[in-house]
Amino acid sequence: MISVLVIDDDIVLRTTIRGFLELQGYNVIIVENGEDGLEIARRFLPDLIISDVNMPGKDGYQLKEELSSDEITALIPFIYLTSLSEREDSRKGMALGLMIILQNRFRQKNYNQRLK
């Protein structure tokens, strides 16, 4: 079964994404911040990480940088969620090797397309 780690400080979004992914047959782990996300990613080595970019403490950019610097987690595909729509933020994410950037408004159709 494919495992997905969802990292977001917004409990509603986090649980909505988890519910949707579980209905699609994914094994989902959810955490609320980048520090916990880093620990869980290293411990469970998920097949995919979906992370918010704006979180208290370790943000999505810092999380991706740390995961990329660790040879064990460097190759885990990473999708980041953001409410930011600025091109500069998208460029920064792409420079870090982020696979896909989705705006934080949950749309089931967008997730179906991106996960396949």
Chimera marker file (.cmm) of the C-alpha trace (Angstrom):
<marker_set name="trace">
<marker id="1" x="0.000" y="0.000" z="0.000" r="1" g="1" b="0" radius="0.5"/>
<marker id="2" x="1.305" y="3.459" z="-0.872" r="1" g="1" b="0" radius="0.5"/>
<marker id="3" x="1.985" y="5.630" z="2.169" r="1" g="1" b="0" radius="0.5"/>
<marker id="4" x="1.527" y="9.392" z="2.255" r="1" g="1" b="0" radius="0.5"/>
<marker id="5" x="2.733" y="11.748" z="4.979" r="1" g="1" b="0" radius="0.5"/>
<marker id="6" x="0.556" y="14.878" z="5.275" r="1" g="1" b="0" radius="0.5"/>
<marker id="7" x="2.052" y="17.807" z="7.205" r="1" g="1" b="0" radius="0.5"/>
<marker id="8" x="-0.142" y="20.823" z="7.888" r="1" g="1" b="0" radius="0.5"/>
<marker id="9" x="-0.872" y="22.962" z="10.931" r="1" g="1" b="0" radius="0.5"/>
<marker id="10" x="-4.530" y="23.394" z="9.852" r="1" g="1" b="0" radius="0.5"/>
<marker id="11" x="-6.411" y="20.481" z="11.419" r="1" g="1" b="0" radius="0.5"/>
<marker id="12" x="-9.397" y="20.813" z="9.082" r="1" g="1" b="0" radius="0.5"/>
<marker id="13" x="-7.280" y="20.680" z="5.944" r="1" g="1" b="0" radius="0.5"/>
<marker id="14" x="-5.078" y="17.929" z="7.376" r="1" g="1" b="0" radius="0.5"/>
<marker id="15" x="-8.012" y="15.672" z="8.213" r="1" g="1" b="0" radius="0.5"/>
<marker id="16" x="-9.844" y="16.470" z="4.966" r="1" g="1" b="0" radius="0.5"/>
<marker id="17" x="-6.829" y="15.434" z="2.915" r="1" g="1" b="0" radius="0.5"/>
<marker id="18" x="-6.378" y="12.310" z="5.043" r="1" g="1" b="0" radius="0.5"/>
<marker id="19" x="-10.003" y="11.290" z="4.532" r="1" g="1" b="0" radius="0.5"/>
<marker id="20" x="-9.815" y="11.826" z="0.799" r="1" g="1" b="0" radius="0.5"/>
<marker id="21" x="-6.554" y="9.906" z="0.430" r="1" g="1" b="0" radius="0.5"/>
<marker id="22" x="-7.761" y="7.008" z="2.559" r="1" g="1" b="0" radius="0.5"/>
<marker id="23" x="-10.848" y="6.726" z="0.338" r="1" g="1" b="0" radius="0.5"/>
<marker id="24" x="-8.439" y="6.416" z="-2.599" r="1" g="1" b="0" radius="0.5"/>
<marker id="25" x="-6.699" y="3.504" z="-0.866" r="1" g="1" b="0" radius="0.5"/>
<marker id="26" x="-3.594" y="5.269" z="0.465" r="1" g="1" b="0" radius="0.5"/>
<marker id="27" x="-2.106" y="4.658" z="3.917" r="1" g="1" b="0" radius="0.5"/>
<marker id="28" x="-1.961" y="8.157" z="5.456" r="1" g="1" b="0" radius="0.5"/>
<marker id="29" x="0.029" y="9.544" z="8.366" r="1" g="1" b="0" radius="0.5"/>
<marker id="30" x="-0.761" y="13.093" z="9.492" r="1" g="1" b="0" radius="0.5"/>
<marker id="31" x="1.284" y="15.491" z="11.610" r="1" g="1" b="0" radius="0.5"/>
<marker id="32" x="0.846" y="19.162" z="12.433" r="1" g="1" b="0" radius="0.5"/>
<marker id="33" x="4.326" y="20.655" z="12.072" r="1" g="1" b="0" radius="0.5"/>
<marker id="34" x="7.621" y="20.400" z="10.237" r="1" g="1" b="0" radius="0.5"/>
<marker id="35" x="9.595" y="19.074" z="13.196" r="1" g="1" b="0" radius="0.5"/>
<marker id="36" x="7.271" y="16.107" z="13.631" r="1" g="1" b="0" radius="0.5"/>
<marker id="37" x="7.113" y="15.692" z="9.859" r="1" g="1" b="0" radius="0.5"/>
<marker id="38" x="10.887" y="15.389" z="9.635" r="1" g="1" b="0" radius="0.5"/>
<marker id="39" x="10.976" y="12.772" z="12.408" r="1" g="1" b="0" radius="0.5"/>
<marker id="40" x="8.127" y="10.729" z="10.900" r="1" g="1" b="0" radius="0.5"/>
<marker id="41" x="9.587" y="10.934" z="7.372" r="1" g="1" b="0" radius="0.5"/>
<marker id="42" x="12.886" y="9.561" z="8.646" r="1" g="1" b="0" radius="0.5"/>
<marker id="43" x="11.233" y="6.843" z="10.689" r="1" g="1" b="0" radius="0.5"/>
<marker id="44" x="8.606" y="5.582" z="8.199" r="1" g="1" b="0" radius="0.5"/>
<marker id="45" x="10.029" y="6.637" z="4.793" r="1" g="1" b="0" radius="0.5"/>
<marker id="46" x="6.670" y="7.436" z="3.166" r="1" g="1" b="0" radius="0.5"/>
<marker id="47" x="6.197" y="7.084" z="-0.587" r="1" g="1" b="0" radius="0.5"/>
<marker id="48" x="5.022" y="10.715" z="-0.825" r="1" g="1" b="0" radius="0.5"/>
<marker id="49" x="5.018" y="13.819" z="1.378" r="1" g="1" b="0" radius="0.5"/>
<marker id="50" x="2.380" y="16.533" z="1.124" r="1" g="1" b="0" radius="0.5"/>
<marker id="51" x="3.315" y="19.545" z="3.234" r="1" g="1" b="0" radius="0.5"/>
<marker id="52" x="2.095" y="23.033" z="3.928" r="1" g="1" b="0" radius="0.5"/>
<marker id="53" x="4.747" y="25.654" z="3.351" r="1" g="1" b="0" radius="0.5"/>
<marker id="54" x="3.680" y="28.154" z="6.032" r="1" g="1" b="0" radius="0.5"/>
<marker id="55" x="3.814" y="26.524" z="9.446" r="1" g="1" b="0" radius="0.5"/>
<marker id="56" x="5.074" y="27.680" z="12.818" r="1" g="1" b="0" radius="0.5"/>
<marker id="57" x="8.564" y="26.446" z="13.630" r="1" g="1" b="0" radius="0.5"/>
<marker id="58" x="10.081" y="24.532" z="10.737" r="1" g="1" b="0" radius="0.5"/>
<marker id="59" x="8.308" y="25.620" z="7.548" r="1" g="1" b="0" radius="0.5"/>
<marker id="60" x="7.889" y="23.602" z="4.371" r="1" g="1" b="0" radius="0.5"/>
<marker id="61" x="11.025" y="25.075" z="2.772" r="1" g="1" b="0" radius="0.5"/>
<marker id="62" x="13.197" y="24.149" z="5.755" r="1" g="1" b="0" radius="0.5"/>
<marker id="63" x="11.625" y="20.709" z="5.905" r="1" g="1" b="0" radius="0.5"/>
<marker id="64" x="12.361" y="20.038" z="2.229" r="1" g="1" b="0" radius="0.5"/>
<marker id="65" x="15.954" y="21.281" z="2.604" r="1" g="1" b="0" radius="0.5"/>
<marker id="66" x="16.585" y="18.905" z="5.518" r="1" g="1" b="0" radius="0.5"/>
<marker id="67" x="14.949" y="15.964" z="3.776" r="1" g="1" b="0" radius="0.5"/>
<marker id="68" x="16.985" y="16.649" z="0.624" r="1" g="1" b="0" radius="0.5"/>
<marker id="69" x="20.240" y="16.738" z="2.553" r="1" g="1" b="0" radius="0.5"/>
<marker id="70" x="19.638" y="13.255" z="4.005" r="1" g="1" b="0" radius="0.5"/>
<marker id="71" x="20.404" y="10.487" z="1.497" r="1" g="1" b="0" radius="0.5"/>
<marker id="72" x="17.721" y="8.283" z="3.060" r="1" g="1" b="0" radius="0.5"/>
<marker id="73" x="14.890" y="10.810" z="2.522" r="1" g="1" b="0" radius="0.5"/>
<marker id="74" x="16.234" y="12.850" z="-0.392" r="1" g="1" b="0" radius="0.5"/>
<marker id="75" x="14.323" y="10.970" z="-3.066" r="1" g="1" b="0" radius="0.5"/>
<marker id="76" x="10.877" y="10.998" z="-1.434" r="1" g="1" b="0" radius="0.5"/>
<marker id="77" x="8.525" y="12.887" z="-3.790" r="1" g="1" b="0" radius="0.5"/>
<marker id="78" x="7.303" y="16.104" z="-2.213" r="1" g="1" b="0" radius="0.5"/>
<marker id="79" x="4.182" y="18.134" z="-2.928" r="1" g="1" b="0" radius="0.5"/>
<marker id="80" x="3.799" y="21.387" z="-1.140" r="1" g="1" b="0" radius="0.5"/>
<marker id="81" x="0.614" y="23.225" z="-0.285" r="1" g="1" b="0" radius="0.5"/>
<marker id="82" x="0.499" y="26.960" z="-0.099" r="1" g="1" b="0" radius="0.5"/>
<marker id="83" x="-2.032" y="29.729" z="0.145" r="1" g="1" b="0" radius="0.5"/>
<marker id="84" x="0.633" y="31.896" z="-1.431" r="1" g="1" b="0" radius="0.5"/>
<marker id="85" x="0.212" y="32.596" z="-5.101" r="1" g="1" b="0" radius="0.5"/>
<marker id="86" x="3.301" y="34.663" z="-5.698" r="1" g="1" b="0" radius="0.5"/>
<marker id="87" x="5.599" y="33.460" z="-8.455" r="1" g="1" b="0" radius="0.5"/>
<marker id="88" x="8.634" y="34.030" z="-6.268" r="1" g="1" b="0" radius="0.5"/>
<marker id="89" x="7.342" y="31.521" z="-3.731" r="1" g="1" b="0" radius="0.5"/>
<marker id="90" x="6.736" y="28.992" z="-6.497" r="1" g="1" b="0" radius="0.5"/>
<marker id="91" x="10.228" y="29.563" z="-7.849" r="1" g="1" b="0" radius="0.5"/>
<marker id="92" x="11.746" y="29.074" z="-4.419" r="1" g="1" b="0" radius="0.5"/>
<marker id="93" x="9.893" y="25.792" z="-4.049" r="1" g="1" b="0" radius="0.5"/>
<marker id="94" x="10.935" y="24.565" z="-7.477" r="1" g="1" b="0" radius="0.5"/>
<marker id="95" x="14.557" y="25.505" z="-6.755" r="1" g="1" b="0" radius="0.5"/>
<marker id="96" x="14.367" y="23.174" z="-3.747" r="1" g="1" b="0" radius="0.5"/>
<marker id="97" x="13.230" y="20.352" z="-5.988" r="1" g="1" b="0" radius="0.5"/>
<marker id="98" x="9.604" y="20.328" z="-4.960" r="1" g="1" b="0" radius="0.5"/>
<marker id="99" x="7.650" y="18.086" z="-7.247" r="1" g="1" b="0" radius="0.5"/>
<marker id="100" x="4.318" y="19.915" z="-7.394" r="1" g="1" b="0" radius="0.5"/>
<marker id="101" x="2.906" y="23.039" z="-5.842" r="1" g="1" b="0" radius="0.5"/>
<marker id="102" x="-0.814" y="23.159" z="-5.036" r="1" g="1" b="0" radius="0.5"/>
<marker id="103" x="-2.725" y="26.074" z="-3.670" r="1" g="1" b="0" radius="0.5"/>
<marker id="104" x="-4.029" y="25.290" z="-0.222" r="1" g="1" b="0" radius="0.5"/>
<marker id="105" x="-7.695" y="25.310" z="-1.185" r="1" g="1" b="0" radius="0.5"/>
<marker id="106" x="-8.613" y="21.655" z="-1.215" r="1" g="1" b="0" radius="0.5"/>
<marker id="107" x="-10.064" y="20.525" z="-4.518" r="1" g="1" b="0" radius="0.5"/>
<marker id="108" x="-10.571" y="16.806" z="-4.911" r="1" g="1" b="0" radius="0.5"/>
<marker id="109" x="-10.088" y="16.943" z="-8.703" r="1" g="1" b="0" radius="0.5"/>
<marker id="110" x="-6.659" y="18.611" z="-8.318" r="1" g="1" b="0" radius="0.5"/>
<marker id="111" x="-5.486" y="15.962" z="-5.862" r="1" g="1" b="0" radius="0.5"/>
<marker id="112" x="-6.726" y="13.090" z="-8.022" r="1" g="1" b="0" radius="0.5"/>
<marker id="113" x="-4.779" y="14.413" z="-11.003" r="1" g="1" b="0" radius="0.5"/>
<marker id="114" x="-1.572" y="15.130" z="-9.072" r="1" g="1" b="0" radius="0.5"/>
<marker id="115" x="-1.455" y="11.829" z="-7.198" r="1" g="1" b="0" radius="0.5"/>
<marker id="116" x="-1.685" y="9.699" z="-10.319" r="1" g="1" b="0" radius="0.5"/>
<link id1="1" id2="2" r="1" g="1" b="0" radius="0.2"/>
<link id1="2" id2="3" r="1" g="1" b="0" radius="0.2"/>
<link id1="3" id2="4" r="1" g="1" b="0" radius="0.2"/>
<link id1="4" id2="5" r="1" g="1" b="0" radius="0.2"/>
<link id1="5" id2="6" r="1" g="1" b="0" radius="0.2"/>
<link id1="6" id2="7" r="1" g="1" b="0" radius="0.2"/>
<link id1="7" id2="8" r="1" g="1" b="0" radius="0.2"/>
<link id1="8" id2="9" r="1" g="1" b="0" radius="0.2"/>
<link id1="9" id2="10" r="1" g="1" b="0" radius="0.2"/>
<link id1="10" id2="11" r="1" g="1" b="0" radius="0.2"/>
<link id1="11" id2="12" r="1" g="1" b="0" radius="0.2"/>
<link id1="12" id2="13" r="1" g="1" b="0" radius="0.2"/>
<link id1="13" id2="14" r="1" g="1" b="0" radius="0.2"/>
<link id1="14" id2="15" r="1" g="1" b="0" radius="0.2"/>
<link id1="15" id2="16" r="1" g="1" b="0" radius="0.2"/>
<link id1="16" id2="17" r="1" g="1" b="0" radius="0.2"/>
<link id1="17" id2="18" r="1" g="1" b="0" radius="0.2"/>
<link id1="18" id2="19" r="1" g="1" b="0" radius="0.2"/>
<link id1="19" id2="20" r="1" g="1" b="0" radius="0.2"/>
<link id1="20" id2="21" r="1" g="1" b="0" radius="0.2"/>
<link id1="21" id2="22" r="1" g="1" b="0" radius="0.2"/>
<link id1="22" id2="23" r="1" g="1" b="0" radius="0.2"/>
<link id1="23" id2="24" r="1" g="1" b="0" radius="0.2"/>
<link id1="24" id2="25" r="1" g="1" b="0" radius="0.2"/>
<link id1="25" id2="26" r="1" g="1" b="0" radius="0.2"/>
<link id1="26" id2="27" r="1" g="1" b="0" radius="0.2"/>
<link id1="27" id2="28" r="1" g="1" b="0" radius="0.2"/>
<link id1="28" id2="29" r="1" g="1" b="0" radius="0.2"/>
<link id1="29" id2="30" r="1" g="1" b="0" radius="0.2"/>
<link id1="30" id2="31" r="1" g="1" b="0" radius="0.2"/>
<link id1="31" id2="32" r="1" g="1" b="0" radius="0.2"/>
<link id1="32" id2="33" r="1" g="1" b="0" radius="0.2"/>
<link id1="33" id2="34" r="1" g="1" b="0" radius="0.2"/>
<link id1="34" id2="35" r="1" g="1" b="0" radius="0.2"/>
<link id1="35" id2="36" r="1" g="1" b="0" radius="0.2"/>
<link id1="36" id2="37" r="1" g="1" b="0" radius="0.2"/>
<link id1="37" id2="38" r="1" g="1" b="0" radius="0.2"/>
<link id1="38" id2="39" r="1" g="1" b="0" radius="0.2"/>
<link id1="39" id2="40" r="1" g="1" b="0" radius="0.2"/>
<link id1="40" id2="41" r="1" g="1" b="0" radius="0.2"/>
<link id1="41" id2="42" r="1" g="1" b="0" radius="0.2"/>
<link id1="42" id2="43" r="1" g="1" b="0" radius="0.2"/>
<link id1="43" id2="44" r="1" g="1" b="0" radius="0.2"/>
<link id1="44" id2="45" r="1" g="1" b="0" radius="0.2"/>
<link id1="45" id2="46" r="1" g="1" b="0" radius="0.2"/>
<link id1="46" id2="47" r="1" g="1" b="0" radius="0.2"/>
<link id1="47" id2="48" r="1" g="1" b="0" radius="0.2"/>
<link id1="48" id2="49" r="1" g="1" b="0" radius="0.2"/>
<link id1="49" id2="50" r="1" g="1" b="0" radius="0.2"/>
<link id1="50" id2="51" r="1" g="1" b="0" radius="0.2"/>
<link id1="51" id2="52" r="1" g="1" b="0" radius="0.2"/>
<link id1="52" id2="53" r="1" g="1" b="0" radius="0.2"/>
<link id1="53" id2="54" r="1" g="1" b="0" radius="0.2"/>
<link id1="54" id2="55" r="1" g="1" b="0" radius="0.2"/>
<link id1="55" id2="56" r="1" g="1" b="0" radius="0.2"/>
<link id1="56" id2="57" r="1" g="1" b="0" radius="0.2"/>
<link id1="57" id2="58" r="1" g="1" b="0" radius="0.2"/>
<link id1="58" id2="59" r="1" g="1" b="0" radius="0.2"/>
<link id1="59" id2="60" r="1" g="1" b="0" radius="0.2"/>
<link id1="60" id2="61" r="1" g="1" b="0" radius="0.2"/>
<link id1="61" id2="62" r="1" g="1" b="0" radius="0.2"/>
<link id1="62" id2="63" r="1" g="1" b="0" radius="0.2"/>
<link id1="63" id2="64" r="1" g="1" b="0" radius="0.2"/>
<link id1="64" id2="65" r="1" g="1" b="0" radius="0.2"/>
<link id1="65" id2="66" r="1" g="1" b="0" radius="0.2"/>
<link id1="66" id2="67" r="1" g="1" b="0" radius="0.2"/>
<link id1="67" id2="68" r="1" g="1" b="0" radius="0.2"/>
<link id1="68" id2="69" r="1" g="1" b="0" radius="0.2"/>
<link id1="69" id2="70" r="1" g="1" b="0" radius="0.2"/>
<link id1="70" id2="71" r="1" g="1" b="0" radius="0.2"/>
<link id1="71" id2="72" r="1" g="1" b="0" radius="0.2"/>
<link id1="72" id2="73" r="1" g="1" b="0" radius="0.2"/>
<link id1="73" id2="74" r="1" g="1" b="0" radius="0.2"/>
<link id1="74" id2="75" r="1" g="1" b="0" radius="0.2"/>
<link id1="75" id2="76" r="1" g="1" b="0" radius="0.2"/>
<link id1="76" id2="77" r="1" g="1" b="0" radius="0.2"/>
<link id1="77" id2="78" r="1" g="1" b="0" radius="0.2"/>
<link id1="78" id2="79" r="1" g="1" b="0" radius="0.2"/>
<link id1="79" id2="80" r="1" g="1" b="0" radius="0.2"/>
<link id1="80" id2="81" r="1" g="1" b="0" radius="0.2"/>
<link id1="81" id2="82" r="1" g="1" b="0" radius="0.2"/>
<link id1="82" id2="83" r="1" g="1" b="0" radius="0.2"/>
<link id1="83" id2="84" r="1" g="1" b="0" radius="0.2"/>
<link id1="84" id2="85" r="1" g="1" b="0" radius="0.2"/>
<link id1="85" id2="86" r="1" g="1" b="0" radius="0.2"/>
<link id1="86" id2="87" r="1" g="1" b="0" radius="0.2"/>
<link id1="87" id2="88" r="1" g="1" b="0" radius="0.2"/>
<link id1="88" id2="89" r="1" g="1" b="0" radius="0.2"/>
<link id1="89" id2="90" r="1" g="1" b="0" radius="0.2"/>
<link id1="90" id2="91" r="1" g="1" b="0" radius="0.2"/>
<link id1="91" id2="92" r="1" g="1" b="0" radius="0.2"/>
<link id1="92" id2="93" r="1" g="1" b="0" radius="0.2"/>
<link id1="93" id2="94" r="1" g="1" b="0" radius="0.2"/>
<link id1="94" id2="95" r="1" g="1" b="0" radius="0.2"/>
<link id1="95" id2="96" r="1" g="1" b="0" radius="0.2"/>
<link id1="96" id2="97" r="1" g="1" b="0" radius="0.2"/>
<link id1="97" id2="98" r="1" g="1" b="0" radius="0.2"/>
<link id1="98" id2="99" r="1" g="1" b="0" radius="0.2"/>
<link id1="99" id2="100" r="1" g="1" b="0" radius="0.2"/>
<link id1="100" id2="101" r="1" g="1" b="0" radius="0.2"/>
<link id1="101" id2="102" r="1" g="1" b="0" radius="0.2"/>
<link id1="102" id2="103" r="1" g="1" b="0" radius="0.2"/>
<link id1="103" id2="104" r="1" g="1" b="0" radius="0.2"/>
<link id1="104" id2="105" r="1" g="1" b="0" radius="0.2"/>
<link id1="105" id2="106" r="1" g="1" b="0" radius="0.2"/>
<link id1="106" id2="107" r="1" g="1" b="0" radius="0.2"/>
<link id1="107" id2="108" r="1" g="1" b="0" radius="0.2"/>
<link id1="108" id2="109" r="1" g="1" b="0" radius="0.2"/>
<link id1="109" id2="110" r="1" g="1" b="0" radius="0.2"/>
<link id1="110" id2="111" r="1" g="1" b="0" radius="0.2"/>
<link id1="111" id2="112" r="1" g="1" b="0" radius="0.2"/>
<link id1="112" id2="113" r="1" g="1" b="0" radius="0.2"/>
<link id1="113" id2="114" r="1" g="1" b="0" radius="0.2"/>
<link id1="114" id2="115" r="1" g="1" b="0" radius="0.2"/>
<link id1="115" id2="116" r="1" g="1" b="0" radius="0.2"/>
</marker_set>
